[in-house]
Amino acid sequence: MSHSLYTKAFHSGTLKNKRFLITGGAGFIGSHLVEYLCVHGAGLVRIIDNLCTGKLDNIEPFLRMPGVEWIEGDICDLNTCMQACEGVDFVLHQAALGSVPRSITHPLQSHATNVDGFLNMLYAAKEKGVRRFVFASSSSVYGDSPHLPKQEEVIGKPLSPYALTKLINEQYAEVFAKTYGLEYIGLRYFNVFGPRQNPEGPYAAVIPLFMKAALLKEMPTIHGDGQQSRDFTFVSNAVKANLLAALCEDKAAVNRVYNVACGRQYTVQEIWQHIARLTGTSAQARYTAPRPGDVRHSLADISAARQLLGYEPEHYLEEGLALSLAWYRSLYVPNQ
Ligand SMILES: NC(=O)c1ccc[n+]([C@@H]2O[C@H](COP(=O)([O-])OP(=O)(O)OC[C@H]3O[C@@H](n4cnc5c(N)ncnc54)[C@H](O)[C@@H]3O)[C@@H](O)[C@H]2O)c1
């Protein structure tokens, strides 16, 4: 594991006596959490995933490591969630159907996994006495609020079924904390990217699509004028935030949500230019209609995570793109 992104520890002390459940652990972000916990010798790394968008390939190197348990199962089944939470200290809940466009096409599926499945996990965590429930929320909860940078307490109205599911997650977690005393931390990820993020299929995110286009010397598609902006966040930052959230001992820091981002804003056009430079492609982008449900600008205020969790971004955009490119190269131009 010497070439892992995670040889540096984001936590202090040992993880040997700590037992984690990672839902959606065969997916993009979940597989990075699995990697981190394996590299640092967590006592239990239990993974649950139904492989609907995740892949066993993402976690294949870790499955035979000591302390790793694999459950192929669906969080929409309460019994499965109860079994998965048995003997666990920390849940890192990542399983969900991502993508705003997917939720617009398939709102019932998004609701079933992201709301009913979430509630099953929250309930199972409470019933099984889990110490803390850390979960993936999303910057999409800021919805139509024009306020920039995004501060946790100023949200607008959701612009998509996906955004609504994540807002409901936050509200359910708060109610469970108040009603049953279940500790939680919600992490509002802002456009996470990195190795293992799927570049295929109709709901692929923009950076994987740009990586693929650049490496195959194809024209990338930009929705809208390319001036929409995002706080693109390399995946190591999301991993760090999860570890800090799970292990933080300051009670003033729990039972709330945090932005997880870099606090820097880039337009989609700039991202393409950056990737084009890194790969040496001269392909020009093709522009199509803007996508419904997309917000125009997004930029996080990360001072709450800084102050209360001790979070500091680990890798900024440029380094993250270079690290990601190496992985996409191995996928598309393996002999170069
Ligand atoms: N990638 C981002 O930019 C981003 C931004 C904001 C929030 N998030 C959230 O972060 C989490 C992880 O996202 P990701 O980008 O790694 O996506 P991903 O699709 O790669 O991972 C999600 C995983 O959950 C699994 N899953 C889905 N439904 C399931 C079910 N019913 N039962 C069990 N497993 C199920 C999938 O198979 C997949 O492995 C999600 O909750 C997502 O909404 C991601």
The ligand as an SDF file (V2000), in Angstrom:
LIG
                    3D

 44 48  0  0  0  0  0  0  0  0999 V2000
  -19.2500   12.8830   -5.6660 N   0  0  0  0  0  0  0  0  0  0  0  0
  -19.7140   14.0730   -5.3110 C   0  0  0  0  0  0  0  0  0  0  0  0
  -19.3230   15.1020   -5.8590 O   0  0  0  0  0  0  0  0  0  0  0  0
  -20.7220   14.2110   -4.2040 C   0  0  0  0  0  0  0  0  0  0  0  0
  -21.1510   15.5050   -3.8520 C   0  0  0  0  0  0  0  0  0  0  0  0
  -22.0740   15.6510   -2.8240 C   0  0  0  0  0  0  0  0  0  0  0  0
  -22.5320   14.5400   -2.1550 C   0  0  0  0  0  0  0  0  0  0  0  0
  -22.1280   13.2890   -2.5300 N   0  0  0  0  0  0  0  0  0  0  0  0
  -22.6520   12.1420   -1.8030 C   0  0  0  0  0  0  0  0  0  0  0  0
  -21.5620   11.3320   -1.4090 O   0  0  0  0  0  0  0  0  0  0  0  0
  -21.9650    9.9590   -1.3430 C   0  0  0  0  0  0  0  0  0  0  0  0
  -21.0230    9.1130   -2.1790 C   0  0  0  0  0  0  0  0  0  0  0  0
  -21.0770    9.5560   -3.5230 O   0  0  0  0  0  0  0  0  0  0  0  0
  -20.1150    8.9920   -4.6570 P   0  0  0  0  0  0  0  0  0  0  0  0
  -19.7690   10.1280   -5.5310 O   0  0  0  0  0  0  0  0  0  0  0  0
  -19.0370    8.1720   -4.0570 O   0  0  0  0  0  0  0  0  0  0  0  0
  -21.1390    8.0840   -5.4850 O   0  0  0  0  0  0  0  0  0  0  0  0
  -21.0440    6.5520   -5.9110 P   0  0  0  0  0  0  0  0  0  0  0  0
  -22.2560    6.3030   -6.7750 O   0  0  0  0  0  0  0  0  0  0  0  0
  -19.7210    6.2350   -6.4790 O   0  0  0  0  0  0  0  0  0  0  0  0
  -21.2010    5.8110   -4.5250 O   0  0  0  0  0  0  0  0  0  0  0  0
  -22.4340    5.5050   -3.9240 C   0  0  0  0  0  0  0  0  0  0  0  0
  -22.3890    4.0330   -3.5310 C   0  0  0  0  0  0  0  0  0  0  0  0
  -23.6100    3.7010   -2.8750 O   0  0  0  0  0  0  0  0  0  0  0  0
  -24.0340    2.4320   -3.3530 C   0  0  0  0  0  0  0  0  0  0  0  0
  -25.4770    2.3560   -3.1950 N   0  0  0  0  0  0  0  0  0  0  0  0
  -26.4240    3.0830   -3.8350 C   0  0  0  0  0  0  0  0  0  0  0  0
  -27.6540    2.7040   -3.4460 N   0  0  0  0  0  0  0  0  0  0  0  0
  -27.4780    1.7290   -2.5110 C   0  0  0  0  0  0  0  0  0  0  0  0
  -28.3640    0.9460   -1.7440 C   0  0  0  0  0  0  0  0  0  0  0  0
  -29.6870    1.0800   -1.8700 N   0  0  0  0  0  0  0  0  0  0  0  0
  -27.8430    0.0520   -0.8800 N   0  0  0  0  0  0  0  0  0  0  0  0
  -26.5050   -0.1170   -0.7620 C   0  0  0  0  0  0  0  0  0  0  0  0
  -25.6120    0.6010   -1.4740 N   0  0  0  0  0  0  0  0  0  0  0  0
  -26.0980    1.5120   -2.3440 C   0  0  0  0  0  0  0  0  0  0  0  0
  -23.6090    2.4060   -4.8190 C   0  0  0  0  0  0  0  0  0  0  0  0
  -23.5200    1.1040   -5.3630 O   0  0  0  0  0  0  0  0  0  0  0  0
  -22.2550    3.0900   -4.7310 C   0  0  0  0  0  0  0  0  0  0  0  0
  -21.2210    2.1720   -4.5220 O   0  0  0  0  0  0  0  0  0  0  0  0
  -23.4190    9.9420   -1.8090 C   0  0  0  0  0  0  0  0  0  0  0  0
  -24.2490   10.0020   -0.6820 O   0  0  0  0  0  0  0  0  0  0  0  0
  -23.5490   11.2320   -2.6120 C   0  0  0  0  0  0  0  0  0  0  0  0
  -24.8890   11.6910   -2.6680 O   0  0  0  0  0  0  0  0  0  0  0  0
  -21.2270   13.1100   -3.5420 C   0  0  0  0  0  0  0  0  0  0  0  0
  1  2  1  0
  2  3  2  0
  2  4  1  0
  4  5  1  0
  4 44  2  0
  5  6  2  0
  6  7  1  0
  7  8  2  0
  8  9  1  0
  8 44  1  0
  9 10  1  0
  9 42  1  0
 10 11  1  0
 11 12  1  0
 11 40  1  0
 12 13  1  0
 13 14  1  0
 14 15  2  0
 14 16  1  0
 14 17  1  0
 17 18  1  0
 18 19  2  0
 18 20  1  0
 18 21  1  0
 21 22  1  0
 22 23  1  0
 23 24  1  0
 23 38  1  0
 24 25  1  0
 25 26  1  0
 25 36  1  0
 26 27  1  0
 26 35  1  0
 27 28  2  0
 28 29  1  0
 29 30  1  0
 29 35  2  0
 30 31  1  0
 30 32  2  0
 32 33  1  0
 33 34  2  0
 34 35  1  0
 36 37  1  0
 36 38  1  0
 38 39  1  0
 40 41  1  0
 40 42  1  0
 42 43  1  0
M  CHG  2   8   1  16  -1
M  END
$$$$
